[in-house]
Amino acid sequence: MSDINARIAGIVSENDIVLFMKGTPLFPQCGFSSRAIAILDHLGVGYESVDVLQDMEVRQGIKSFSEWPTIPQLYVKGEFVGGSDIMMEMFEAGELQQLMRDHSLLPEA
Amino acid sequence: MAGPIQQEIEATLNAAFAPDRLDVINDSATHRGHSGDDGSGESHFTVVIESAQFAGKSRLERQRMVNRALGDIPGERVHALAIRASAPGE
């Protein structure tokens, strides 16, 4: 396993919810990253974010790690969930809430 | 008039999935001046595709199938490709 794959594997295993994005939650640099953040904030879950614009190695490495060509990318409990389209579709269907609930990641109602 | 990348996306997806429905929509104008706009007028697309090949596949698998078919277009030659993939009857 290359160094960058090991690094990314570490990030996704050490954090329950990780969003690889462009920019930061406060200042997203792309509409799709912004939408992903809005969904996570709406769910009220805690998450870690990685700004790929600040790290070229991760920016390239995450694409092959996930076999997914675009940013943002969401990981929950080490599993790749998808990009912003999938997050939105899952959210609208209630499936993202269920996924978080299944992992006990939703805040108490 | 569809640009060269849009035509390539349409031809590739038609060949790969024999879709019942395929709409490739160029959203680039609505993202003009945003990050990811490279001035080509072909930076952002939405693909709406319905094909029997998606039956029984998860959302993730469907998007992977479309991305794989399109090779280096999503994320490299095109900044953003939104994909709405469905099977007939959904």
N, CA and C atoms of all chains as a GROMACS GRO file, in nm:
protein
  597
    1MET      N    1   0.086  -0.119   0.000
    1MET     CA    2   0.000   0.000   0.000
    1MET      C    3   0.089   0.124   0.000
    2SER      N    4   0.061   0.218  -0.088
    2SER     CA    5   0.144   0.338  -0.096
    2SER      C    6   0.122   0.424   0.028
    3ASP      N    7   0.213   0.519   0.051
    3ASP     CA    8   0.204   0.605   0.168
    3ASP      C    9   0.072   0.681   0.172
    4ILE      N   10   0.031   0.734   0.055
    4ILE     CA   11  -0.090   0.816   0.055
    4ILE      C   12  -0.213   0.731   0.081
    5ASN      N   13  -0.215   0.608   0.028
    5ASN     CA   14  -0.329   0.520   0.058
    5ASN      C   15  -0.334   0.490   0.207
    6ALA      N   16  -0.218   0.468   0.267
    6ALA     CA   17  -0.213   0.440   0.411
    6ALA      C   18  -0.261   0.562   0.490
    7ARG      N   19  -0.221   0.680   0.444
    7ARG     CA   20  -0.263   0.803   0.512
    7ARG      C   21  -0.415   0.819   0.507
    8ILE      N   22  -0.471   0.799   0.386
    8ILE     CA   23  -0.616   0.815   0.371
    8ILE      C   24  -0.689   0.707   0.451
    9ALA      N   25  -0.637   0.585   0.446
    9ALA     CA   26  -0.699   0.477   0.523
    9ALA      C   27  -0.701   0.513   0.671
   10GLY      N   28  -0.594   0.578   0.717
   10GLY     CA   29  -0.588   0.621   0.856
   10GLY      C   30  -0.695   0.724   0.888
   11ILE      N   31  -0.709   0.820   0.800
   11ILE     CA   32  -0.808   0.928   0.821
   11ILE      C   33  -0.949   0.871   0.830
   12VAL      N   34  -0.984   0.780   0.736
   12VAL     CA   35  -1.122   0.732   0.734
   12VAL      C   36  -1.149   0.630   0.845
   13SER      N   37  -1.043   0.569   0.898
   13SER     CA   38  -1.067   0.473   1.006
   13SER      C   39  -1.069   0.541   1.143
   14GLU      N   40  -1.002   0.657   1.153
   14GLU     CA   41  -0.992   0.723   1.284
   14GLU      C   42  -1.109   0.818   1.310
   15ASN      N   43  -1.189   0.847   1.205
   15ASN     CA   44  -1.300   0.941   1.222
   15ASN      C   45  -1.430   0.874   1.179
   16ASP      N   46  -1.536   0.890   1.262
   16ASP     CA   47  -1.664   0.827   1.229
   16ASP      C   48  -1.720   0.881   1.098
   17ILE      N   49  -1.712   1.013   1.080
   17ILE     CA   50  -1.766   1.076   0.960
   17ILE      C   51  -1.659   1.170   0.905
   18VAL      N   52  -1.620   1.148   0.781
   18VAL     CA   53  -1.519   1.234   0.718
   18VAL      C   54  -1.572   1.281   0.583
   19LEU      N   55  -1.560   1.411   0.559
   19LEU     CA   56  -1.592   1.465   0.428
   19LEU      C   57  -1.464   1.519   0.364
   20PHE      N   58  -1.427   1.462   0.251
   20PHE     CA   59  -1.319   1.518   0.170
   20PHE      C   60  -1.382   1.622   0.080
   21MET      N   61  -1.337   1.746   0.091
   21MET     CA   62  -1.407   1.857   0.026
   21MET      C   63  -1.308   1.961  -0.025
   22LYS      N   64  -1.363   2.055  -0.103
   22LYS     CA   65  -1.284   2.170  -0.146
   22LYS      C   66  -1.320   2.287  -0.057
   23GLY      N   67  -1.220   2.336   0.019
   23GLY     CA   68  -1.244   2.443   0.114
   23GLY      C   69  -1.275   2.386   0.251
   24THR      N   70  -1.333   2.470   0.337
   24THR     CA   71  -1.363   2.432   0.474
   24THR      C   72  -1.514   2.442   0.496
   25PRO      N   73  -1.566   2.379   0.604
   25PRO     CA   74  -1.710   2.390   0.629
   25PRO      C   75  -1.758   2.536   0.632
   26LEU      N   76  -1.675   2.625   0.686
   26LEU     CA   77  -1.714   2.766   0.693
   26LEU      C   78  -1.702   2.835   0.558
   27PHE      N   79  -1.601   2.794   0.480
   27PHE     CA   80  -1.577   2.857   0.350
   27PHE      C   81  -1.558   2.752   0.241
   28PRO      N   82  -1.665   2.683   0.205
   28PRO     CA   83  -1.652   2.585   0.097
   28PRO      C   84  -1.619   2.655  -0.035
   29GLN      N   85  -1.533   2.591  -0.115
   29GLN     CA   86  -1.485   2.655  -0.238
   29GLN      C   87  -1.553   2.599  -0.363
   30CYS      N   88  -1.660   2.524  -0.344
   30CYS     CA   89  -1.727   2.463  -0.458
   30CYS      C   90  -1.871   2.436  -0.417
   31GLY      N   91  -1.964   2.455  -0.508
   31GLY     CA   92  -2.106   2.440  -0.476
   31GLY      C   93  -2.142   2.300  -0.428
   32PHE      N   94  -2.071   2.200  -0.479
   32PHE     CA   95  -2.104   2.062  -0.442
   32PHE      C   96  -2.054   2.032  -0.301
   33SER      N   97  -1.937   2.084  -0.267
   33SER     CA   98  -1.888   2.070  -0.130
   33SER      C   99  -1.980   2.146  -0.035
   34SER      N  100  -2.026   2.262  -0.078
   34SER     CA  101  -2.115   2.343   0.004
   34SER      C  102  -2.246   2.267   0.032
   35ARG      N  103  -2.296   2.198  -0.071
   35ARG     CA  104  -2.420   2.123  -0.054
   35ARG      C  105  -2.400   2.006   0.042
   36ALA      N  106  -2.285   1.941   0.032
   36ALA     CA  107  -2.256   1.828   0.122
   36ALA      C  108  -2.250   1.875   0.267
   37ILE      N  109  -2.186   1.989   0.289
   37ILE     CA  110  -2.178   2.045   0.424
   37ILE      C  111  -2.318   2.080   0.476
   38ALA      N  112  -2.400   2.139   0.389
   38ALA     CA  113  -2.535   2.177   0.432
   38ALA      C  114  -2.614   2.054   0.478
   39ILE      N  115  -2.596   1.942   0.409
   39ILE     CA  116  -2.668   1.820   0.446
   39ILE      C  117  -2.619   1.770   0.583
   40LEU      N  118  -2.488   1.766   0.601
   40LEU     CA  119  -2.433   1.717   0.728
   40LEU      C  120  -2.474   1.809   0.844
   41ASP      N  121  -2.470   1.940   0.819
   41ASP     CA  122  -2.510   2.035   0.924
   41ASP      C  123  -2.657   2.018   0.957
   42HIS      N  124  -2.738   1.994   0.854
   42HIS     CA  125  -2.882   1.976   0.877
   42HIS      C  126  -2.907   1.852   0.963
   43LEU      N  127  -2.828   1.748   0.940
   43LEU     CA  128  -2.843   1.625   1.019
   43LEU      C  129  -2.798   1.648   1.163
   44GLY      N  130  -2.711   1.746   1.181
   44GLY     CA  131  -2.663   1.776   1.315
   44GLY      C  132  -2.556   1.681   1.364
   45VAL      N  133  -2.492   1.610   1.272
   45VAL     CA  134  -2.388   1.516   1.312
   45VAL      C  135  -2.253   1.587   1.320
   46GLY      N  136  -2.165   1.535   1.404
   46GLY     CA  137  -2.028   1.586   1.408
   46GLY      C  138  -1.949   1.520   1.297
   47TYR      N  139  -1.856   1.593   1.236
   47TYR     CA  140  -1.777   1.532   1.129
   47TYR      C  141  -1.641   1.598   1.119
   48GLU      N  142  -1.550   1.525   1.059
   48GLU     CA  143  -1.419   1.578   1.028
   48GLU      C  144  -1.419   1.615   0.880
   49SER      N  145  -1.351   1.723   0.844
   49SER     CA  146  -1.341   1.756   0.702
   49SER      C  147  -1.194   1.766   0.663
   50VAL      N  148  -1.167   1.730   0.539
   50VAL     CA  149  -1.032   1.739   0.484
   50VAL      C  150  -1.039   1.827   0.360
   51ASP      N  151  -0.964   1.936   0.362
   51ASP     CA  152  -0.963   2.029   0.248
   51ASP      C  153  -0.860   1.982   0.146
   52VAL      N  154  -0.908   1.924   0.036
   52VAL     CA  155  -0.815   1.867  -0.062
   52VAL      C  156  -0.738   1.977  -0.137
   53LEU      N  157  -0.789   2.099  -0.132
   53LEU     CA  158  -0.716   2.208  -0.200
   53LEU      C  159  -0.586   2.242  -0.127
   54GLN      N  160  -0.580   2.203   0.002
   54GLN     CA  161  -0.460   2.231   0.081
   54GLN      C  162  -0.362   2.114   0.078
   55ASP      N  163  -0.397   2.010   0.006
   55ASP     CA  164  -0.315   1.889   0.011
   55ASP      C  165  -0.324   1.815  -0.123
   56MET      N  166  -0.231   1.846  -0.213
   56MET     CA  167  -0.238   1.789  -0.348
   56MET      C  168  -0.229   1.637  -0.346
   57GLU      N  169  -0.154   1.584  -0.250
   57GLU     CA  170  -0.137   1.439  -0.242
   57GLU      C  171  -0.271   1.371  -0.214
   58VAL      N  172  -0.344   1.427  -0.119
   58VAL     CA  173  -0.476   1.371  -0.087
   58VAL      C  174  -0.573   1.396  -0.202
   59ARG      N  175  -0.562   1.513  -0.265
   59ARG     CA  176  -0.654   1.548  -0.374
   59ARG      C  177  -0.648   1.444  -0.484
   60GLN      N  178  -0.528   1.401  -0.522
   60GLN     CA  179  -0.514   1.297  -0.624
   60GLN      C  180  -0.541   1.159  -0.566
   61GLY      N  181  -0.486   1.136  -0.446
   61GLY     CA  182  -0.491   1.002  -0.387
   61GLY      C  183  -0.632   0.955  -0.355
   62ILE      N  184  -0.718   1.048  -0.312
   62ILE     CA  185  -0.854   1.007  -0.272
   62ILE      C  186  -0.932   0.953  -0.390
   63LYS      N  187  -0.899   1.001  -0.510
   63LYS     CA  188  -0.974   0.956  -0.628
   63LYS      C  189  -0.949   0.808  -0.657
   64SER      N  190  -0.824   0.766  -0.644
   64SER     CA  191  -0.797   0.624  -0.668
   64SER      C  192  -0.832   0.540  -0.545
   65PHE      N  193  -0.816   0.600  -0.426
   65PHE     CA  194  -0.851   0.526  -0.303
   65PHE      C  195  -0.998   0.485  -0.307
   66SER      N  196  -1.084   0.579  -0.347
   66SER     CA  197  -1.229   0.553  -0.349
   66SER      C  198  -1.276   0.498  -0.483
   67GLU      N  199  -1.188   0.500  -0.583
   67GLU     CA  200  -1.230   0.474  -0.722
   67GLU      C  201  -1.349   0.564  -0.757
   68TRP      N  202  -1.329   0.692  -0.730
   68TRP     CA  203  -1.436   0.790  -0.750
   68TRP      C  204  -1.370   0.919  -0.799
   69PRO      N  205  -1.416   0.975  -0.912
   69PRO     CA  206  -1.336   1.079  -0.977
   69PRO      C  207  -1.356   1.220  -0.925
   70THR      N  208  -1.456   1.243  -0.841
   70THR     CA  209  -1.487   1.382  -0.806
   70THR      C  210  -1.490   1.404  -0.655
   71ILE      N  211  -1.483   1.531  -0.617
   71ILE     CA  212  -1.491   1.578  -0.479
   71ILE      C  213  -1.623   1.657  -0.470
   72PRO      N  214  -1.698   1.651  -0.361
   72PRO     CA  215  -1.669   1.591  -0.230
   72PRO      C  216  -1.692   1.439  -0.227
   73GLN      N  217  -1.638   1.380  -0.120
   73GLN     CA  218  -1.658   1.237  -0.095
   73GLN      C  219  -1.682   1.218   0.054
   74LEU      N  220  -1.788   1.141   0.084
   74LEU     CA  221  -1.825   1.117   0.224
   74LEU      C  222  -1.790   0.974   0.265
   75TYR      N  223  -1.725   0.964   0.381
   75TYR     CA  224  -1.700   0.835   0.443
   75TYR      C  225  -1.769   0.830   0.579
   76VAL      N  226  -1.837   0.718   0.606
   76VAL     CA  227  -1.898   0.696   0.737
   76VAL      C  228  -1.848   0.562   0.789
   77LYS      N  229  -1.788   0.565   0.907
   77LYS     CA  230  -1.733   0.445   0.970
   77LYS      C  231  -1.642   0.368   0.874
   78GLY      N  232  -1.561   0.442   0.802
   78GLY     CA  233  -1.464   0.378   0.714
   78GLY      C  234  -1.518   0.334   0.579
   79GLU      N  235  -1.650   0.349   0.558
   79GLU     CA  236  -1.711   0.306   0.432
   79GLU      C  237  -1.739   0.426   0.343
   80PHE      N  238  -1.706   0.413   0.216
   80PHE     CA  239  -1.736   0.518   0.121
   80PHE      C  240  -1.887   0.523   0.095
   81VAL      N  241  -1.946   0.640   0.114
   81VAL     CA  242  -2.091   0.655   0.093
   81VAL      C  243  -2.119   0.708  -0.048
   82GLY      N  244  -2.045   0.812  -0.088
   82GLY     CA  245  -2.066   0.868  -0.222
   82GLY      C  246  -2.033   1.016  -0.225
   83GLY      N  247  -2.072   1.079  -0.336
   83GLY     CA  248  -2.052   1.222  -0.353
   83GLY      C  249  -2.178   1.299  -0.320
   84SER      N  250  -2.186   1.424  -0.362
   84SER     CA  251  -2.297   1.508  -0.319
   84SER      C  252  -2.430   1.465  -0.381
   85ASP      N  253  -2.429   1.410  -0.503
   85ASP     CA  254  -2.556   1.362  -0.562
   85ASP      C  255  -2.616   1.251  -0.476
   86ILE      N  256  -2.530   1.155  -0.440
   86ILE     CA  257  -2.577   1.041  -0.363
   86ILE      C  258  -2.620   1.086  -0.223
   87MET      N  259  -2.542   1.178  -0.165
   87MET     CA  260  -2.581   1.230  -0.033
   87MET      C  261  -2.720   1.293  -0.039
   88MET      N  262  -2.744   1.372  -0.144
   88MET     CA  263  -2.875   1.440  -0.156
   88MET      C  264  -2.987   1.339  -0.179
   89GLU      N  265  -2.964   1.242  -0.267
   89GLU     CA  266  -3.068   1.141  -0.292
   89GLU      C  267  -3.097   1.061  -0.165
   90MET      N  268  -2.991   1.024  -0.092
   90MET     CA  269  -3.010   0.946   0.030
   90MET      C  270  -3.081   1.030   0.136
   91PHE      N  271  -3.042   1.157   0.145
   91PHE     CA  272  -3.105   1.245   0.243
   91PHE      C  273  -3.254   1.258   0.215
   92GLU      N  274  -3.290   1.281   0.088
   92GLU     CA  275  -3.431   1.299   0.052
   92GLU      C  276  -3.511   1.172   0.076
   93ALA      N  277  -3.446   1.056   0.066
   93ALA     CA  278  -3.515   0.929   0.088
   93ALA      C  279  -3.513   0.887   0.236
   94GLY      N  280  -3.446   0.967   0.320
   94GLY     CA  281  -3.435   0.931   0.462
   94GLY      C  282  -3.327   0.828   0.491
   95GLU      N  283  -3.253   0.789   0.386
   95GLU     CA  284  -3.156   0.681   0.403
   95GLU      C  285  -3.028   0.727   0.472
   96LEU      N  286  -2.994   0.855   0.452
   96LEU     CA  287  -2.872   0.905   0.516
   96LEU      C  288  -2.895   0.915   0.668
   97GLN      N  289  -3.015   0.960   0.706
   97GLN     CA  290  -3.050   0.966   0.848
   97GLN      C  291  -3.042   0.825   0.908
   98GLN      N  292  -3.096   0.727   0.832
   98GLN     CA  293  -3.097   0.589   0.880
   98GLN      C  294  -2.955   0.535   0.895
   99LEU      N  295  -2.871   0.567   0.798
   99LEU     CA  296  -2.731   0.523   0.805
   99LEU      C  297  -2.664   0.577   0.932
  100MET      N  298  -2.686   0.706   0.958
  100MET     CA  299  -2.627   0.768   1.078
  100MET      C  300  -2.685   0.704   1.205
  101ARG      N  301  -2.817   0.680   1.201
  101ARG     CA  302  -2.883   0.619   1.317
  101ARG      C  303  -2.828   0.479   1.342
  102ASP      N  304  -2.809   0.404   1.234
  102ASP     CA  305  -2.758   0.267   1.246
  102ASP      C  306  -2.622   0.265   1.315
  103HIS      N  307  -2.545   0.370   1.293
  103HIS     CA  308  -2.412   0.378   1.353
  103HIS      C  309  -2.411   0.461   1.482
  104SER      N  310  -2.530   0.494   1.531
  104SER     CA  311  -2.543   0.574   1.654
  104SER      C  312  -2.471   0.707   1.644
  105LEU      N  313  -2.481   0.771   1.527
  105LEU     CA  314  -2.412   0.898   1.506
  105LEU      C  315  -2.507   1.017   1.507
  106LEU      N  316  -2.638   0.991   1.510
  106LEU     CA  317  -2.732   1.103   1.514
  106LEU      C  318  -2.739   1.156   1.657
  107PRO      N  319  -2.749   1.288   1.672
  107PRO     CA  320  -2.766   1.344   1.807
  107PRO      C  321  -2.900   1.300   1.864
  108GLU      N  322  -2.909   1.291   1.998
  108GLU     CA  323  -3.035   1.253   2.064
  108GLU      C  324  -3.144   1.353   2.026
  109ALA      N  325  -3.261   1.302   1.992
  109ALA     CA  326  -3.371   1.391   1.951
  109ALA      C  327  -3.421   1.470   2.071
  110MET      N  328  -2.656   2.425  -2.975
  110MET     CA  329  -2.564   2.329  -3.039
  110MET      C  330  -2.475   2.266  -2.932
  111ALA      N  331  -2.476   2.134  -2.925
  111ALA     CA  332  -2.394   2.065  -2.824
  111ALA      C  333  -2.247   2.074  -2.859
  112GLY      N  334  -2.164   2.098  -2.756
  112GLY     CA  335  -2.020   2.106  -2.775
  112GLY      C  336  -1.960   1.968  -2.790
  113PRO      N  337  -1.830   1.961  -2.818
  113PRO     CA  338  -1.766   1.831  -2.843
  113PRO      C  339  -1.768   1.738  -2.722
  114ILE      N  340  -1.752   1.790  -2.602
  114ILE     CA  341  -1.751   1.701  -2.485
  114ILE      C  342  -1.892   1.647  -2.461
  115GLN      N  343  -1.991   1.734  -2.476
  115GLN     CA  344  -2.130   1.688  -2.458
  115GLN      C  345  -2.162   1.578  -2.558
  116GLN      N  346  -2.120   1.595  -2.683
  116GLN     CA  347  -2.146   1.493  -2.785
  116GLN      C  348  -2.075   1.362  -2.750
  117GLU      N  349  -1.953   1.376  -2.695
  117GLU     CA  350  -1.877   1.256  -2.658
  117GLU      C  351  -1.946   1.183  -2.543
  118ILE      N  352  -1.997   1.260  -2.444
  118ILE     CA  353  -2.069   1.198  -2.332
  118ILE      C  354  -2.191   1.123  -2.383
  119GLU      N  355  -2.267   1.188  -2.471
  119GLU     CA  356  -2.390   1.126  -2.523
  119GLU      C  357  -2.358   0.999  -2.601
  120ALA      N  358  -2.258   1.006  -2.689
  120ALA     CA  359  -2.225   0.891  -2.772
  120ALA      C  360  -2.174   0.775  -2.685
  121THR      N  361  -2.091   0.808  -2.584
  121THR     CA  362  -2.034   0.705  -2.498
  121THR      C  363  -2.142   0.635  -2.418
  122LEU      N  364  -2.235   0.714  -2.361
  122LEU     CA  365  -2.339   0.655  -2.276
  122LEU      C  366  -2.441   0.577  -2.359
  123ASN      N  367  -2.471   0.627  -2.477
  123ASN     CA  368  -2.561   0.552  -2.566
  123ASN      C  369  -2.502   0.416  -2.600
  124ALA      N  370  -2.372   0.414  -2.628
  124ALA     CA  371  -2.307   0.290  -2.666
  124ALA      C  372  -2.297   0.195  -2.547
  125ALA      N  373  -2.270   0.250  -2.428
  125ALA     CA  374  -2.243   0.165  -2.312
  125ALA      C  375  -2.370   0.110  -2.248
  126PHE      N  376  -2.479   0.189  -2.248
  126PHE     CA  377  -2.596   0.150  -2.167
  126PHE      C  378  -2.724   0.130  -2.248
  127ALA      N  379  -2.722   0.155  -2.378
  127ALA     CA  380  -2.844   0.145  -2.459
  127ALA      C  381  -2.963   0.203  -2.383
  128PRO      N  382  -2.953   0.327  -2.337
  128PRO     CA  383  -3.054   0.381  -2.244
  128PRO      C  384  -3.190   0.401  -2.308
  129ASP      N  385  -3.295   0.385  -2.224
  129ASP     CA  386  -3.432   0.417  -2.268
  129ASP      C  387  -3.450   0.569  -2.269
  130ARG      N  388  -3.373   0.634  -2.183
  130ARG     CA  389  -3.380   0.779  -2.179
  130ARG      C  390  -3.239   0.831  -2.148
  131LEU      N  391  -3.200   0.935  -2.220
  131LEU     CA  392  -3.070   0.996  -2.191
  131LEU      C  393  -3.080   1.146  -2.217
  132ASP      N  394  -3.060   1.223  -2.110
  132ASP     CA  395  -3.051   1.369  -2.124
  132ASP      C  396  -2.916   1.412  -2.070
  133VAL      N  397  -2.838   1.473  -2.154
  133VAL     CA  398  -2.712   1.531  -2.109
  133VAL      C  399  -2.729   1.683  -2.115
  134ILE      N  400  -2.730   1.743  -1.996
  134ILE     CA  401  -2.763   1.886  -1.985
  134ILE      C  402  -2.636   1.963  -1.949
  135ASN      N  403  -2.605   2.062  -2.028
  135ASN     CA  404  -2.487   2.145  -2.001
  135ASN      C  405  -2.526   2.257  -1.906
  136ASP      N  406  -2.479   2.246  -1.780
  136ASP     CA  407  -2.511   2.346  -1.677
  136ASP      C  408  -2.404   2.454  -1.666
  137SER      N  409  -2.309   2.451  -1.757
  137SER     CA  410  -2.189   2.534  -1.739
  137SER      C  411  -2.223   2.682  -1.723
  138ALA      N  412  -2.323   2.729  -1.797
  138ALA     CA  413  -2.354   2.872  -1.793
  138ALA      C  414  -2.394   2.917  -1.654
  139THR      N  415  -2.461   2.826  -1.578
  139THR     CA  416  -2.504   2.866  -1.444
  139THR      C  417  -2.388   2.867  -1.345
  140HIS      N  418  -2.274   2.816  -1.385
  140HIS     CA  419  -2.156   2.814  -1.297
  140HIS      C  420  -2.048   2.909  -1.347
  141ARG      N  421  -2.084   2.997  -1.439
  141ARG     CA  422  -1.982   3.085  -1.497
  141ARG      C  423  -1.916   3.170  -1.388
  142GLY      N  424  -1.783   3.169  -1.389
  142GLY     CA  425  -1.708   3.248  -1.292
  142GLY      C  426  -1.689   3.179  -1.159
  143HIS      N  427  -1.758   3.065  -1.135
  143HIS     CA  428  -1.735   2.990  -1.012
  143HIS      C  429  -1.603   2.914  -1.024
  144SER      N  430  -1.559   2.860  -0.909
  144SER     CA  431  -1.443   2.771  -0.917
  144SER      C  432  -1.481   2.653  -1.005
  145GLY      N  433  -1.389   2.608  -1.087
  145GLY     CA  434  -1.418   2.495  -1.174
  145GLY      C  435  -1.459   2.539  -1.314
  146ASP      N  436  -1.495   2.666  -1.332
  146ASP     CA  437  -1.527   2.716  -1.465
  146ASP      C  438  -1.395   2.745  -1.537
  147ASP      N  439  -1.368   2.666  -1.640
  147ASP     CA  440  -1.241   2.682  -1.711
  147ASP      C  441  -1.258   2.766  -1.838
  148GLY      N  442  -1.376   2.824  -1.854
  148GLY     CA  443  -1.397   2.911  -1.969
  148GLY      C  444  -1.433   2.837  -2.096
  149SER      N  445  -1.438   2.704  -2.089
  149SER     CA  446  -1.465   2.625  -2.210
  149SER      C  447  -1.613   2.623  -2.244
  150GLY      N  448  -1.698   2.657  -2.145
  150GLY     CA  449  -1.841   2.641  -2.166
  150GLY      C  450  -1.886   2.496  -2.153
  151GLU      N  451  -1.791   2.408  -2.121
  151GLU     CA  452  -1.824   2.266  -2.101
  151GLU      C  453  -1.759   2.215  -1.974
  152SER      N  454  -1.792   2.280  -1.861
  152SER     CA  455  -1.730   2.244  -1.733
  152SER      C  456  -1.825   2.169  -1.640
  153HIS      N  457  -1.955   2.191  -1.653
  153HIS     CA  458  -2.053   2.132  -1.563
  153HIS      C  459  -2.166   2.066  -1.644
  154PHE      N  460  -2.193   1.940  -1.613
  154PHE     CA  461  -2.301   1.870  -1.681
  154PHE      C  462  -2.388   1.794  -1.582
  155THR      N  463  -2.514   1.775  -1.621
  155THR     CA  464  -2.600   1.681  -1.551
  155THR      C  465  -2.641   1.572  -1.649
  156VAL      N  466  -2.629   1.448  -1.606
  156VAL     CA  467  -2.670   1.335  -1.689
  156VAL      C  468  -2.791   1.270  -1.624
  157VAL      N  469  -2.899   1.260  -1.700
  157VAL     CA  470  -3.017   1.186  -1.655
  157VAL      C  471  -3.028   1.065  -1.747
  158ILE      N  472  -3.014   0.948  -1.689
  158ILE     CA  473  -3.008   0.828  -1.772
  158ILE      C  474  -3.094   0.718  -1.713
  159GLU      N  475  -3.169   0.652  -1.800
  159GLU     CA  476  -3.251   0.537  -1.758
  159GLU      C  477  -3.213   0.418  -1.844
  160SER      N  478  -3.170   0.313  -1.778
  160SER     CA  479  -3.127   0.195  -1.852
  160SER      C  480  -3.158   0.069  -1.771
  161ALA      N  481  -3.195  -0.037  -1.842
  161ALA     CA  482  -3.222  -0.164  -1.775
  161ALA      C  483  -3.098  -0.217  -1.705
  162GLN      N  484  -2.979  -0.171  -1.748
  162GLN     CA  485  -2.855  -0.220  -1.686
  162GLN      C  486  -2.842  -0.176  -1.539
  163PHE      N  487  -2.922  -0.075  -1.498
  163PHE     CA  488  -2.912  -0.027  -1.361
  163PHE      C  489  -3.002  -0.104  -1.265
  164ALA      N  490  -3.087  -0.190  -1.318
  164ALA     CA  491  -3.181  -0.263  -1.232
  164ALA      C  492  -3.105  -0.344  -1.128
  165GLY      N  493  -3.148  -0.335  -1.004
  165GLY     CA  494  -3.086  -0.412  -0.898
  165GLY      C  495  -2.953  -0.360  -0.849
  166LYS      N  496  -2.910  -0.245  -0.902
  166LYS     CA  497  -2.781  -0.187  -0.860
  166LYS      C  498  -2.805  -0.074  -0.759
  167SER      N  499  -2.711  -0.057  -0.668
  167SER     CA  500  -2.721   0.052  -0.571
  167SER      C  501  -2.686   0.184  -0.639
  168ARG      N  502  -2.716   0.294  -0.570
  168ARG     CA  503  -2.680   0.427  -0.622
  168ARG      C  504  -2.531   0.435  -0.652
  169LEU      N  505  -2.453   0.382  -0.558
  169LEU     CA  506  -2.308   0.390  -0.573
  169LEU      C  507  -2.263   0.312  -0.696
  170GLU      N  508  -2.318   0.192  -0.714
  170GLU     CA  509  -2.280   0.110  -0.830
  170GLU      C  510  -2.319   0.179  -0.960
  171ARG      N  511  -2.436   0.239  -0.961
  171ARG     CA  512  -2.481   0.305  -1.084
  171ARG      C  513  -2.389   0.420  -1.122
  172GLN      N  514  -2.353   0.501  -1.024
  172GLN     CA  515  -2.265   0.613  -1.055
  172GLN      C  516  -2.127   0.564  -1.096
  173ARG      N  517  -2.082   0.458  -1.029
  173ARG     CA  518  -1.952   0.401  -1.068
  173ARG      C  519  -1.956   0.352  -1.212
  174MET      N  520  -2.067   0.289  -1.251
  174MET     CA  521  -2.080   0.238  -1.389
  174MET      C  522  -2.071   0.353  -1.489
  175VAL      N  523  -2.141   0.463  -1.459
  175VAL     CA  524  -2.141   0.577  -1.551
  175VAL      C  525  -2.002   0.642  -1.554
  176ASN      N  526  -1.944   0.663  -1.435
  176ASN     CA  527  -1.811   0.724  -1.429
  176ASN      C  528  -1.707   0.640  -1.502
  177ARG      N  529  -1.716   0.508  -1.482
  177ARG     CA  530  -1.618   0.419  -1.545
  177ARG      C  531  -1.631   0.427  -1.698
  178ALA      N  532  -1.755   0.428  -1.746
  178ALA     CA  533  -1.777   0.434  -1.891
  178ALA      C  534  -1.719   0.562  -1.950
  179LEU      N  535  -1.724   0.669  -1.871
  179LEU     CA  536  -1.682   0.800  -1.923
  179LEU      C  537  -1.531   0.825  -1.908
  180GLY      N  538  -1.461   0.732  -1.845
  180GLY     CA  539  -1.314   0.740  -1.841
  180GLY      C  540  -1.265   0.867  -1.773
  181ASP      N  541  -1.186   0.947  -1.845
  181ASP     CA  542  -1.124   1.063  -1.782
  181ASP      C  543  -1.209   1.190  -1.792
  182ILE      N  544  -1.333   1.176  -1.837
  182ILE     CA  545  -1.418   1.296  -1.847
  182ILE      C  546  -1.455   1.350  -1.709
  183PRO      N  547  -1.522   1.270  -1.622
  183PRO     CA  548  -1.563   1.326  -1.492
  183PRO      C  549  -1.442   1.355  -1.402
  184GLY      N  550  -1.434   1.476  -1.355
  184GLY     CA  551  -1.328   1.513  -1.261
  184GLY      C  552  -1.200   1.559  -1.327
  185GLU      N  553  -1.178   1.520  -1.451
  185GLU     CA  554  -1.055   1.561  -1.520
  185GLU      C  555  -1.088   1.662  -1.629
  186ARG      N  556  -1.158   1.614  -1.732
  186ARG     CA  557  -1.189   1.705  -1.844
  186ARG      C  558  -1.314   1.788  -1.818
  187VAL      N  559  -1.395   1.741  -1.724
  187VAL     CA  560  -1.515   1.815  -1.685
  187VAL      C  561  -1.511   1.830  -1.533
  188HIS      N  562  -1.534   1.952  -1.484
  188HIS     CA  563  -1.523   1.977  -1.340
  188HIS      C  564  -1.629   1.899  -1.262
  189ALA      N  565  -1.751   1.900  -1.313
  189ALA     CA  566  -1.860   1.842  -1.235
  189ALA      C  567  -1.958   1.770  -1.326
  190LEU      N  568  -1.991   1.649  -1.286
  190LEU     CA  569  -2.086   1.570  -1.360
  190LEU      C  570  -2.186   1.514  -1.260
  191ALA      N  571  -2.305   1.574  -1.258
  191ALA     CA  572  -2.410   1.521  -1.171
  191ALA      C  573  -2.479   1.407  -1.245
  192ILE      N  574  -2.504   1.297  -1.174
  192ILE     CA  575  -2.560   1.178  -1.239
  192ILE      C  576  -2.689   1.137  -1.169
  193ARG      N  577  -2.796   1.127  -1.247
  193ARG     CA  578  -2.921   1.070  -1.196
  193ARG      C  579  -2.951   0.947  -1.280
  194ALA      N  580  -2.922   0.832  -1.224
  194ALA     CA  581  -2.935   0.706  -1.298
  194ALA      C  582  -3.050   0.626  -1.241
  195SER      N  583  -3.137   0.577  -1.328
  195SER     CA  584  -3.250   0.496  -1.282
  195SER      C  585  -3.269   0.378  -1.376
  196ALA      N  586  -3.343   0.280  -1.325
  196ALA     CA  587  -3.383   0.166  -1.409
  196ALA      C  588  -3.528   0.188  -1.451
  197PRO      N  589  -3.571   0.128  -1.562
  197PRO     CA  590  -3.709   0.147  -1.608
  197PRO      C  591  -3.809   0.109  -1.498
  198GLY      N  592  -3.911   0.192  -1.482
  198GLY     CA  593  -4.016   0.161  -1.386
  198GLY      C  594  -3.992   0.219  -1.248
  199GLU      N  595  -3.881   0.284  -1.225
  199GLU     CA  596  -3.854   0.341  -1.092
  199GLU      C  597  -3.913   0.481  -1.080
   0.00000   0.00000   0.00000
